[in-house]
């Protein structure tokens, strides 16, 4: 079998492995051996064109406020940052790179870009049949989306076993400046950093997005 990053020949699935978006769980469920944090526009330069054109291309997206809190918790769990290292410092020091990747500042949309498309307007003008992504998982309803994905493409893959590598916690608490007050400037900072994701995918701070995402 072909061993390519983010790809499994048996299922013919190419997975865009966006950090802290249940990527390990999905990669394991798809039996992908070479797990790499590469955006689609990088993978399309590394993988044979016939596979790029014919594979089932999928990604998972997540509420940006929750995603940033998860990144911090993950780094603390790994011992990269002390337990008292707060989210404000983590985000403001983003120039050090949150996930040790060159792509940290990109929106999740841009992780799924092809080099053939330059602007968000061009994405919006495409019909669903024209897009290069075949399925987008919503982190907030991952089990439902996984079942729908499996049925839609008739894949013989197991139930999704979700691994919480950052541990269990309430991400909203990471944005509190005190017990009764949210740090609204910090919430706004994340909104500014990932404005595309929040606007086009209708994420809201502190709320689950239970509807299927429309790409």
N, C-alpha and C positions, 0 to 999 in steps of 0.2 A: 504493500500500500504506500501511497505517496505521503511523505512526511513534510508538510509545509506549515508555516506558522498560522495559527488560528483557523486551521482547516482540517476537516475529516473527510477522507475520500469515500468512506462507506455511506455516510449520510449526505455527502456533497454539500455540507453546510460550511460557510465562511462566517466566522463570528468576530465582530468588531469588539475587541476586549477593552472597554472603557473602564478605567480604574474606579473601584468602589461602587460598582453597579451590579453586584451579584455575579461578577464575571467569572470567578472561580467556580461557583456552583453551576453556572450554565456551561462553561467549558468542560467540566467533568461530566455533566449530563449528556453532552454531545460527543464525549470521548475524544476530545482534542488533546493531543500530546504536547505540542509546542505552543505554550501559552505566552503571548507577547502583547504588550500594550502598544499596538500599532494602529494609527488611524487608517481608514479605508484608502485614502490617497497614497499612503505608503505601501499598503498591501498590494494595491493594483500595479505597483512597479516591481514587486517581488514574486508575484505568483503568475503562472502561465495565463495568457490571455483567454484561452478557451475555458479555463476553470473560472476566471473572473466573470466571464460572460454567462456561464451556465450554472454556476453554483447558487445555492440558496443563501442570500446575504442577510444577516440578522445582527441586531444590536439591542442593548438594554439601556434605557435612560431612567434617571432618578431625579427626584426633587433636589435642586442644587443646594438648598439650605441643609437638607439632611445629608447630602453627599459630602459637603465640606466638614460637617461634624463627624461623619464616619471616618474620613481621612485622618483627622486629628486623633480620634480614639484608636484607630489602627496603629498609628505611629507611637502612641503612648503605650499600647499593649506590647509592641515590639521593643520598647525601651529607647526609641529614638528621641523622645521628648519626655520630660518629667511629668508626673501626674498633675502638677499645678500649672502646667503650661496651658494657657487658656486659648479659646478659639480666636479672639481678637488678635493676639500676638501671632498665632499661626497664620491667619489670613493676611495680616499686614506684612508678614515676612515671606510672602509668597514668592518673592524673587529668588528665594533659596530653593524653590520648587517643592511643591507639596508631596508629589509622588515620585520624585527623582526622575521626572520625565520632561522632555522638551515641549510637551503638548498640554501641560497642566492648565494653561490659561485659555485654551480653546473651549468653546461651548460644546456640548454633547452633539449638537447639530453638526458642527464642523468636523468632529471625529468621523462622521459618516459621509463627508463630502467626497465627490470624485473630482479629479483635476479638470474634468470637462465642464464643471459648473463653478462659476465665480461668485455669484451673489445670491442672497436669500430670495430676492424677487424671482430669480430663475427657478429656484426650487418650488416656490409657490405656484408658478405658472405650469409646472409639470402636472400631468394627470397621474393618478396612482399607478397606472400601468407603465409609466415612463421612468419612475424612480428606480435607482440602482439598489435600494434596500427592499428586501422582500417581506421582512417582518420586524417590527419594533416592539420589544417587550417593555411593558410598564412595570417598574419595580414595585409599585404599590399594589399591583394585582398579578404578581408574577406566576403564581400557581395556575390561575385561570388562563393567562396568556400562554403558558407552557402547554397546557392541555389543548388549547385551540391551535397552537403552532404544530403540535404533534399530529393532530387530526388533519389539519389543512394540507400538510405535505406528506401525510401517511408514512411517518417515520417510526421505525421500531427502536424507540429510545425509552429509557426508564422514567419513572416519576422523578420530579426534580427534588433533590435533597439540598436544601438551602443551608449554606455554611455562613454563620455570622462571625466573620473573622475579626470584626471590631468589638464584639461582645454585645450584650443587651443594655440599652439605655434609651432615654427620651432625648431626642436631639434638640427639642425646644429649650431644654434646660441649659444647653450650651450657649444660648443667646440671651440668657438672663444676666443683667448687671447686678441684680439683687433678687431676693426671694420673690418680690412682687412686681418687678419692673424688667421689661425687656430692653435690651440695648438696640434701639431702633436704628441707630446709625450703622451698627454692624449688620443688621438685617438688610439695610439699604445697600451697604457695600457689596454684599453677595449678589443682590439683585442687579447691581450695576455690572459686576464681573460676568454674570451669566444671563444677561438681559434677553438674548435670543431664545435660550431654552425656556425661560419663564414666560415670555410673551407668546411664543408659538405653541408651547405645550400646556399653557394655562396652569402652571404650578402656582400654588399659594403657600405662604409660610404657615406651618402648623396644621395643614389639612392634607388628608389623603386624596389622591387623584384616582378615584375608583372606576372611571370610565376608560374604555379602550382608547388609546391614543390614535389620533388621525394624523397620518404622516403626509 
